[in-house]
Amino acid sequence: MRITTKILQARRACKHQVKIFEDEWPDGCTVSLETIRRAQSLNITVQWAAEQFLKDKFLENYVEARATLWGDYEEARATLWSTYVEALASLLRDCGEAEATLLWEFVQKQDRIDS
């Protein structure tokens, strides 16, 4: 499959993304794993392209597989976020306790000097 700026414009792709595409591939490109990954790295919305260029059953299967992929991502992200929040709470608690001890040490030092 080959995609060009003209094709994207005819499909009413957003102007900003067409500009990024045109800057990267002024003569268009043949779709490959490499060009898809490059488009992703340029923040081109590849899902939009899939919806525009995949046909019927291929699009339906892609959408289903993508939903599973992103569902797995969300599940893993939720687990990681929970772990992060717990670790952060522990770190904040430890830092707070250390700060209390530090402040108490300085109060004691000052009291010794003042007395």
C-alpha positions as CSV (number, residue, x, y, z in Angstrom):
1,M,0.0,0.0,0.0
2,R,1.3,3.4,-0.9
3,I,0.2,6.7,0.8
4,T,0.8,10.2,-0.5
5,T,-0.1,13.7,0.7
6,K,-2.8,13.9,-2.0
7,I,-4.4,10.7,-0.7
8,L,-4.4,12.0,2.9
9,Q,-5.9,15.3,1.8
10,A,-8.6,13.5,-0.2
11,R,-9.4,11.5,3.0
12,R,-9.6,14.8,4.9
13,A,-6.7,14.0,7.2
14,C,-6.0,16.8,9.6
15,K,-3.7,19.5,8.1
16,H,-1.2,19.3,10.9
17,Q,-0.7,15.6,10.4
18,V,-0.6,15.9,6.6
19,K,2.2,18.5,7.1
20,I,4.2,16.2,9.3
21,F,3.7,13.4,6.8
22,E,4.7,15.6,3.9
23,D,7.8,16.8,5.7
24,E,8.9,13.2,6.3
25,W,7.8,11.6,3.0
26,P,7.5,14.4,0.4
27,D,7.0,11.8,-2.4
28,G,4.7,9.6,-0.3
29,C,5.7,6.2,1.2
30,T,5.0,2.6,1.0
31,V,3.5,1.3,4.2
32,S,5.9,-1.0,6.1
33,L,6.5,-1.8,9.7
34,E,9.4,0.8,9.5
35,T,7.2,3.6,8.2
36,I,4.4,2.8,10.7
37,R,6.9,3.0,13.5
38,R,8.3,6.2,12.1
39,A,4.9,7.7,11.8
40,Q,4.2,6.8,15.5
41,S,7.5,8.5,16.5
42,L,6.3,11.6,14.7
43,N,3.0,11.5,16.6
44,I,1.0,10.7,13.4
45,T,-2.3,9.0,14.4
46,V,-1.8,5.6,12.9
47,Q,-5.2,4.4,14.1
48,W,-6.9,7.0,11.9
49,A,-4.9,5.6,9.0
50,A,-6.0,2.1,9.8
51,E,-9.6,3.2,9.8
52,Q,-9.1,4.9,6.4
53,F,-7.1,2.2,4.6
54,L,-7.9,-1.2,6.1
55,K,-10.9,-2.8,4.4
56,D,-14.0,-4.4,6.1
57,K,-12.9,-7.6,7.8
58,F,-9.3,-6.5,8.2
59,L,-10.4,-3.3,9.9
60,E,-12.8,-5.2,12.1
61,N,-10.1,-7.7,13.1
62,Y,-7.6,-4.9,13.7
63,V,-10.0,-3.0,15.9
64,E,-10.7,-6.1,18.0
65,A,-7.0,-6.9,18.3
66,R,-6.2,-3.3,19.1
67,A,-8.9,-3.2,21.9
68,T,-7.3,-6.3,23.4
69,L,-3.8,-4.8,23.2
70,W,-4.9,-1.6,24.8
71,G,-6.9,-3.4,27.4
72,D,-3.8,-5.3,28.4
73,Y,-1.9,-2.1,28.5
74,E,-4.4,-0.4,30.8
75,E,-4.4,-3.4,33.1
76,A,-0.6,-3.3,33.3
77,R,-0.6,0.5,33.7
78,A,-3.1,0.3,36.6
79,T,-0.9,-2.2,38.4
80,L,2.2,-0.1,37.8
81,W,0.4,3.1,38.9
82,S,-0.8,1.4,42.1
83,T,2.7,0.2,42.9
84,Y,4.0,3.7,42.2
85,V,1.4,5.3,44.5
86,E,2.2,2.9,47.3
87,A,6.0,3.4,46.9
88,L,5.5,7.2,46.8
89,A,3.4,7.1,49.9
90,S,6.1,5.1,51.7
91,L,8.8,7.4,50.5
92,L,6.9,10.5,51.6
93,R,6.2,8.9,55.0
94,D,9.9,8.0,55.4
95,C,11.0,11.5,54.3
96,G,8.5,13.1,56.7
97,E,9.8,11.0,59.6
98,A,13.4,11.8,58.7
99,E,12.5,15.5,58.5
100,A,10.8,15.4,62.0
101,T,14.0,13.8,63.4
102,L,16.2,16.4,61.7
103,L,14.1,19.3,63.0
104,W,14.1,17.8,66.5
105,E,17.9,17.6,66.4
106,F,18.2,21.2,65.4
107,V,15.7,22.3,68.1
108,Q,17.8,20.4,70.7
109,K,21.0,22.0,69.4
110,Q,19.5,25.5,69.6
111,D,18.1,24.8,73.1
112,R,21.6,23.8,74.3
113,I,23.1,27.1,72.9
114,D,20.2,29.2,74.3
115,S,20.4,27.8,77.8
